[in-house]
């Protein structure tokens, strides 16, 4: 079962930071603002924060001129023996009113990482200079949650990995805040990533429920007091995490879905193949005639599943 790893600091951990896009691929563009440059600057800011916690930091690129394929990014992190891969992006859509935080994962261990980082980043970035971002004319700051995404960076990485989309640079207010290197908003975004990484490794910044210590008389067991842990981050599939009276995690309401697609066990007609990651990856195909992932031809027309 997956869990959040507890450590006093990040000594011995190798964090691979992947500034999205780069070189001939600028990413999103808003006037003179290029996503590839925002991503790189935030990555450098985050690197400095992680070094203070004694982490080793690897970066997939260190200049604006480098072009990398998605798989290349994963291979760099794999070769470095990284413990985590954080691919940093900045979101953009046609509607300039949109703003909020979004995160992508692919593997199950990615999902555990995303489930810790996403709520922290959303809560940290919903304010700016002590005021809700709506105070500055942004209609709403939306928690878009996490989604599974078949990116080569995520699929080919050997460690837990996520793609982060902390804010929308297409929003004119965000674009203004993001307009200069080392700006307060860019630093805030880097710090939100930093807090998410620390929480994933169980490094408390404040007293939290689940650390086996009752730190204050009125310690509550929701929100930040759970250290942003969830049933998913602790290796379950769903449910509501709570705390016991002695301040340990209560997982009695956490649930698992049982056998998964790809484990060689037939779960019944219509087995969902989207989550298959082993030999037979039947994205969107019908598994009614066999066990997805068991290496056996499964469709009526005897076509084999595609291998990742």
Secondary structure, DSSP 8 states (H G I E B T S, - for coil): -------SS-TT-EEEEEE-SBTTB--SEETTEEHHHHHHHHHHHHHHHHHHTT-EEEES-SSTT----HHHHHHHHHHTT-SEEEEEEEE--S-TT--EEEEEE-SHHHHHHHHHHHHHHHHHHTEETTEEGGGGT-S--EEEEEEE---HHHHT-SSEEEEEEEEETTSHHHHHHTSSTT-HHHHHHHHHHHHHHHHHTT--SS--TTSS---STT---SGGGGTT--TTTTT-SEE--EE-TTS-EE-TTEE---S-TTSS----TT-B-TT--SS-B-TT-B-TTS-TTSSS--STT----B--
